[in-house]
Amino acid sequence: MGKTQKDRGARGELLWRDECHKAGFENVQRGGQLPFQKGNMLADVIGLAFVHQEVKFCEKLNVRAAMEQAAGDCQDGEIPILAHKTARKDWLVTMRAADWFNFYRAWLEKQPPDKVDKFLLGELLQLFAKNIICWEKAGFPKPKNPFP
């Protein structure tokens, strides 16, 4: 890897660190320049508990390869994420679907039950409305509304 690529990578790590600070995670810092023991890979950026952060700042990215790198470098108990951006665009975070569902499930459990029920009912009504339109376009008779 050339000096320009290393500099760009370091700049990306600093930008991601700053993004974490803006979100309230003040302990986040670059990990790439810190000394580590042989066999223990430090993440590009450290400071989010139980999260291995791989950071990429490039115009063309092989997301699958970068996620495999993050997963391969993370320690037991860490969740690998890929924080990536291109010039003049917002940051994106990529993670494995199983990890995302675990995050979502934990977030959902903290929501008030009435808020979740209202949201899910709205989703069901939208789905029902879309299906009615599809059925009508296909020439089927309009079904009865299950939510009178």
C-alpha positions as a Markdown table, in Angstrom:
| # | Residue | x | y | z |
|---|---|---|---|---|
| 1 | Met | 0.0 | 0.0 | 0.0 |
| 2 | Gly | 1.4 | 3.4 | -1.0 |
| 3 | Lys | 1.8 | 6.5 | 1.2 |
| 4 | Thr | -1.2 | 8.2 | -0.5 |
| 5 | Gln | -3.5 | 5.2 | 0.4 |
| 6 | Lys | -2.2 | 5.1 | 3.9 |
| 7 | Asp | -2.7 | 8.8 | 4.4 |
| 8 | Arg | -6.2 | 8.5 | 3.0 |
| 9 | Gly | -6.9 | 5.6 | 5.3 |
| 10 | Ala | -5.7 | 7.6 | 8.3 |
| 11 | Arg | -7.8 | 10.6 | 7.3 |
| 12 | Gly | -10.8 | 8.3 | 7.0 |
| 13 | Glu | -10.2 | 6.9 | 10.5 |
| 14 | Leu | -9.9 | 10.5 | 11.9 |
| 15 | Leu | -13.2 | 11.4 | 10.1 |
| 16 | Trp | -14.9 | 8.4 | 11.6 |
| 17 | Arg | -13.6 | 9.1 | 15.0 |
| 18 | Asp | -14.9 | 12.7 | 14.7 |
| 19 | Glu | -18.3 | 11.3 | 13.6 |
| 20 | Cys | -18.4 | 9.1 | 16.7 |
| 21 | His | -17.5 | 12.1 | 18.9 |
| 22 | Lys | -20.4 | 14.1 | 17.3 |
| 23 | Ala | -22.7 | 11.2 | 18.2 |
| 24 | Gly | -21.6 | 11.4 | 21.8 |
| 25 | Phe | -19.0 | 8.6 | 21.9 |
| 26 | Glu | -16.1 | 10.6 | 23.2 |
| 27 | Asn | -13.9 | 7.6 | 24.1 |
| 28 | Val | -13.4 | 6.7 | 20.4 |
| 29 | Gln | -9.9 | 7.0 | 19.0 |
| 30 | Arg | -7.8 | 5.7 | 16.2 |
| 31 | Gly | -6.5 | 2.3 | 17.0 |
| 32 | Gly | -4.3 | 1.7 | 13.9 |
| 33 | Gln | -1.3 | 3.7 | 15.3 |
| 34 | Leu | -1.4 | 2.2 | 18.8 |
| 35 | Pro | 1.0 | -0.6 | 19.7 |
| 36 | Phe | -0.5 | -4.1 | 20.0 |
| 37 | Gln | 0.6 | -7.6 | 20.9 |
| 38 | Lys | 1.4 | -10.0 | 18.1 |
| 39 | Gly | -1.8 | -11.9 | 17.2 |
| 40 | Asn | -4.2 | -9.3 | 18.6 |
| 41 | Met | -5.4 | -7.1 | 15.8 |
| 42 | Leu | -6.6 | -3.7 | 16.9 |
| 43 | Ala | -9.5 | -2.2 | 15.0 |
| 44 | Asp | -8.9 | 0.9 | 12.8 |
| 45 | Val | -10.9 | 2.9 | 15.4 |
| 46 | Ile | -11.4 | 1.7 | 19.0 |
| 47 | Gly | -13.7 | 2.9 | 21.8 |
| 48 | Leu | -17.1 | 1.3 | 21.1 |
| 49 | Ala | -17.4 | -1.6 | 23.5 |
| 50 | Phe | -17.8 | -5.0 | 21.9 |
| 51 | Val | -17.6 | -3.5 | 18.4 |
| 52 | His | -14.7 | -4.1 | 16.0 |
| 53 | Gln | -14.7 | -1.1 | 13.6 |
| 54 | Glu | -13.1 | -1.4 | 10.2 |
| 55 | Val | -13.0 | 1.9 | 8.4 |
| 56 | Lys | -12.7 | 2.5 | 4.7 |
| 57 | Phe | -12.6 | 5.9 | 3.0 |
| 58 | Cys | -12.4 | 5.2 | -0.7 |
| 59 | Glu | -14.4 | 5.7 | -3.9 |
| 60 | Lys | -14.7 | 2.0 | -4.9 |
| 61 | Leu | -15.1 | -0.6 | -2.2 |
| 62 | Asn | -15.5 | -4.3 | -2.1 |
| 63 | Val | -17.9 | -4.4 | 0.8 |
| 64 | Arg | -17.9 | -8.2 | 1.1 |
| 65 | Ala | -14.1 | -8.3 | 1.3 |
| 66 | Ala | -14.0 | -5.4 | 3.8 |
| 67 | Met | -16.6 | -7.1 | 6.0 |
| 68 | Glu | -14.6 | -10.4 | 5.8 |
| 69 | Gln | -11.5 | -8.4 | 7.0 |
| 70 | Ala | -13.5 | -7.0 | 9.9 |
| 71 | Ala | -14.9 | -10.3 | 10.9 |
| 72 | Gly | -11.5 | -12.0 | 10.6 |
| 73 | Asp | -9.7 | -9.3 | 12.7 |
| 74 | Cys | -12.3 | -9.1 | 15.5 |
| 75 | Gln | -11.8 | -10.7 | 18.9 |
| 76 | Asp | -14.3 | -13.1 | 20.5 |
| 77 | Gly | -17.4 | -11.3 | 21.7 |
| 78 | Glu | -16.9 | -8.4 | 19.3 |
| 79 | Ile | -19.4 | -7.5 | 16.6 |
| 80 | Pro | -17.6 | -6.5 | 13.3 |
| 81 | Ile | -18.8 | -3.4 | 11.5 |
| 82 | Leu | -17.6 | -1.6 | 8.4 |
| 83 | Ala | -17.8 | 2.2 | 8.5 |
| 84 | His | -17.3 | 3.5 | 5.0 |
| 85 | Lys | -17.7 | 6.7 | 3.0 |
| 86 | Thr | -16.8 | 8.3 | -0.2 |
| 87 | Ala | -15.9 | 11.9 | -0.7 |
| 88 | Arg | -18.7 | 14.4 | -0.1 |
| 89 | Lys | -21.1 | 11.6 | 1.0 |
| 90 | Asp | -22.5 | 10.5 | 4.4 |
| 91 | Trp | -21.0 | 7.7 | 6.4 |
| 92 | Leu | -22.6 | 4.2 | 6.0 |
| 93 | Val | -22.3 | 1.4 | 8.5 |
| 94 | Thr | -22.4 | -2.2 | 7.2 |
| 95 | Met | -22.9 | -5.2 | 9.5 |
| 96 | Arg | -24.0 | -8.8 | 9.3 |
| 97 | Ala | -27.7 | -9.3 | 9.2 |
| 98 | Ala | -27.8 | -11.5 | 12.3 |
| 99 | Asp | -26.0 | -8.7 | 14.3 |
| 100 | Trp | -28.4 | -6.1 | 12.9 |
| 101 | Phe | -31.4 | -8.2 | 13.9 |
| 102 | Asn | -30.0 | -8.5 | 17.5 |
| 103 | Phe | -29.5 | -4.7 | 17.7 |
| 104 | Tyr | -33.0 | -4.1 | 16.4 |
| 105 | Arg | -34.5 | -6.7 | 18.7 |
| 106 | Ala | -32.8 | -5.0 | 21.7 |
| 107 | Trp | -34.0 | -1.6 | 20.6 |
| 108 | Leu | -37.5 | -2.8 | 20.0 |
| 109 | Glu | -37.7 | -4.3 | 23.5 |
| 110 | Lys | -37.0 | -0.8 | 24.9 |
| 111 | Gln | -39.9 | 0.8 | 23.1 |
| 112 | Pro | -43.3 | 1.4 | 24.9 |
| 113 | Pro | -45.6 | -1.5 | 23.9 |
| 114 | Asp | -48.4 | 0.9 | 22.7 |
| 115 | Lys | -45.9 | 2.6 | 20.3 |
| 116 | Val | -44.8 | -0.7 | 18.8 |
| 117 | Asp | -48.4 | -1.9 | 18.5 |
| 118 | Lys | -49.5 | 1.3 | 16.8 |
| 119 | Phe | -46.5 | 1.1 | 14.4 |
| 120 | Leu | -47.1 | -2.5 | 13.5 |
| 121 | Leu | -50.8 | -1.9 | 12.9 |
| 122 | Gly | -49.9 | 0.9 | 10.6 |
| 123 | Glu | -47.6 | -1.4 | 8.7 |
| 124 | Leu | -50.3 | -4.0 | 8.4 |
| 125 | Leu | -52.8 | -1.5 | 7.1 |
| 126 | Gln | -50.3 | -0.2 | 4.5 |
| 127 | Leu | -49.6 | -3.8 | 3.4 |
| 128 | Phe | -53.3 | -4.5 | 3.2 |
| 129 | Ala | -53.9 | -1.4 | 1.1 |
| 130 | Lys | -51.1 | -2.3 | -1.3 |
| 131 | Asn | -52.5 | -5.8 | -1.7 |
| 132 | Ile | -56.0 | -4.5 | -2.5 |
| 133 | Ile | -54.5 | -2.3 | -5.3 |
| 134 | Cys | -52.6 | -5.3 | -6.7 |
| 135 | Trp | -55.6 | -7.5 | -6.5 |
| 136 | Glu | -57.8 | -4.9 | -8.2 |
| 137 | Lys | -55.3 | -4.4 | -11.0 |
| 138 | Ala | -55.1 | -8.1 | -11.5 |
| 139 | Gly | -59.0 | -8.2 | -11.9 |
| 140 | Phe | -59.7 | -10.0 | -8.6 |
| 141 | Pro | -62.7 | -9.0 | -6.4 |
| 142 | Lys | -61.9 | -6.6 | -3.6 |
| 143 | Pro | -61.4 | -8.5 | -0.3 |
| 144 | Lys | -63.2 | -7.6 | 2.9 |
| 145 | Asn | -61.4 | -5.3 | 5.3 |
| 146 | Pro | -60.2 | -7.3 | 8.3 |
| 147 | Phe | -60.0 | -4.0 | 10.3 |
| 148 | Pro | -63.6 | -2.7 | 10.2 |
